[in-house]
Amino acid sequence: MAAARTVLKTKVGIVGGGPAGLMLSHMLAKSGIESIVVEKRDHETIRTTHRAGILEHGSVRMLTEGGVSDRVLTDGYKHDGIDLRFGGESHRIDFEELVGESVWLYPQNEVFVDLAAARERDNGDVRYAVSNTEVLDQTTAVPKIRFTDADGTDFEIHCDILVGADGSQGICKRSIPKELRTDNFIEYPFAWFGILTEAPPSAPELIYANSEHGFALISQRNDNVQRMYFQCDPNEDADAWGDEQIWNELQRRVDGPDGFQLKRGPIFEKTVLKFRSYVCEPLRYGNMFLAGDAGHTVPPTGAKGLNLALADVKVLFEAIDSFYATKSADLLDGYSDKALKRVWRAQNFSYWMTSMLHTRPDATDFERKRALGELNGVVSSRHGQAYLAEAYTGWPEH
């Protein structure tokens, strides 16, 4: 006979201890609403998983004004624009001048470090390295989360509201019956070959390059480590590329009459990142609500992924807070529709940036020249630049 599970009771049960789950738990705690977070990865694995991070001004405010940490302001890098480079020439989009906002370069794993420290500081209940996680009874008044903790003890969480913040490969989305959800997605016929290199920055801000050889992104991480990408086949073998070959490929995609040269150094990480856009509709099943990558993913071209997750969290927190303060479920009932409006807006922006800057393998001369015409249209129009600047730095909240 199986041993009985230990039952834990809380108001909000959260599956997923990445930035979305931890931010929601933090905001709920500030409002006096208890929660329990379960996460299958251990703290160290999340902390050392290198992921890029461009934070919109709204995301930065959530961290700083929300009492998480101001480390983004001291350790992050404020960027007031980006360069669009095509035809071998760079065109700066000045965010500050166009829309009065900026973004911050601050890796996603550092956001996790700040949030995890804040939850520990505030005695939050976050359980890492759990296994055998399952969700059940989502359409009842008492949805449940079952899991086995790191010590092998079996638990069952009883909650009022269950939140799936467990990423694109998580269990929560897949627990929604197929006939009750719509999976909207598109696969892209290219990927990004990404590197981390020990080198000084090649430029003060990000460079998005469209070239006859394909797309490249020249990004940064800090003063000593840089992140760069170039467009490749989704089935490319990263290990087949040597350092010199990688640097030559990156350089030829940014070459131009201005003589711009990348600053090289030893490469210590190589990855191939496949592209997929996905949206689950609705973002709710009974008393289970999806947030972040659990409900939608975007290609990284528009720097929307983490910011969209935090925007979900803000809307969901307001709905949960209203539910406990007023006993009205109106905002919870409206959560999916409200969050999806911003999600689809971000999908459009990410798709636009991706299609404008990349070249499909089977693209015709007409399609390649049309994309250059679009880029010219953006940089030669203040309104075109402002559209990009507002979308990139983050739309106003409505």
BELKA-V921977 format. One record per backbone hydrogen bond with DSSP energy under -1.0 kcal/mol. NH is the residue of the N-H (numbers start at 0). CO is the residue of the C=O. If there is no record, write none. Layout:
[[NH | CO] [NH | CO]]
This chain:
[[5 | 153] [7 | 155] [9 | 157] [11 | 33] [12 | 160] [13 | 35] [14 | 162] [15 | 37] [21 | 17] [22 | 18] [23 | 19] [24 | 20] [25 | 21] [26 | 22] [27 | 23] [28 | 24] [29 | 25] [31 | 28] [32 | 27] [35 | 11] [36 | 124] [37 | 13] [38 | 126] [45 | 41] [46 | 42] [47 | 43] [48 | 45] [54 | 103] [56 | 392] [59 | 55] [60 | 56] [61 | 57] [62 | 58] [63 | 59] [64 | 60] [66 | 63] [67 | 62] [68 | 62] [72 | 69] [74 | 70] [76 | 104] [78 | 102] [81 | 92] [82 | 205] [83 | 90] [84 | 207] [85 | 88] [88 | 85] [90 | 83] [92 | 81] [94 | 79] [94 | 92] [95 | 79] [97 | 93] [98 | 94] [102 | 78] [103 | 54] [104 | 76] [105 | 52] [107 | 50] [110 | 106] [111 | 107] [112 | 108] [113 | 109] [114 | 110] [115 | 111] [116 | 112] [117 | 113] [118 | 114] [119 | 115] [120 | 116] [121 | 117] [122 | 119] [123 | 118] [125 | 123] [126 | 36] [128 | 40] [129 | 38] [130 | 147] [133 | 145] [135 | 143] [139 | 136] [143 | 135] [144 | 156] [145 | 133] [146 | 154] [147 | 130] [148 | 152] [151 | 148] [154 | 146] [155 | 5] [156 | 144] [157 | 7] [158 | 142] [159 | 10] [160 | 10] [161 | 286] [162 | 12] [163 | 288] [164 | 14] [169 | 166] [174 | 171] [175 | 172] [179 | 176] [180 | 177] [181 | 280] [183 | 278] [185 | 276] [187 | 274] [190 | 231] [191 | 272] [192 | 229] [193 | 270] [194 | 227] [195 | 268] [196 | 225] [197 | 265] [198 | 196] [198 | 223] [206 | 217] [207 | 82] [208 | 215] [209 | 84] [213 | 210] [215 | 208] [216 | 228] [217 | 206] [218 | 226] [220 | 224] [221 | 224] [225 | 196] [227 | 194] [228 | 216] [229 | 192] [230 | 214] [231 | 190] [235 | 232] [239 | 236] [240 | 237] [245 | 241] [246 | 242] [247 | 243] [248 | 244] [249 | 245] [250 | 246] [251 | 247] [253 | 250] [258 | 255] [267 | 195] [268 | 195] [270 | 193] [272 | 191] [276 | 185] [277 | 296] [278 | 183] [279 | 294] [280 | 181] [284 | 287] [286 | 137] [287 | 284] [288 | 161] [289 | 282] [290 | 163] [293 | 290] [294 | 291] [295 | 291] [296 | 277] [302 | 299] [307 | 303] [308 | 304] [309 | 305] [310 | 306] [311 | 307] [312 | 308] [313 | 309] [314 | 310] [315 | 311] [316 | 312] [317 | 313] [318 | 314] [319 | 315] [320 | 316] [321 | 317] [322 | 318] [323 | 319] [324 | 320] [325 | 321] [326 | 322] [332 | 328] [333 | 329] [337 | 333] [338 | 334] [339 | 335] [340 | 336] [342 | 338] [343 | 339] [344 | 340] [345 | 341] [346 | 342] [347 | 343] [348 | 344] [349 | 345] [350 | 346] [351 | 347] [352 | 348] [353 | 349] [354 | 350] [355 | 351] [356 | 352] [357 | 353] [362 | 359] [367 | 363] [368 | 364] [369 | 365] [370 | 366] [371 | 367] [372 | 368] [373 | 369] [374 | 370] [375 | 371] [376 | 372] [377 | 373] [378 | 374] [379 | 375] [380 | 377] [384 | 380] [385 | 381] [386 | 382] [387 | 383] [388 | 384] [389 | 385] [390 | 386] [391 | 387] [392 | 388] [393 | 389]]
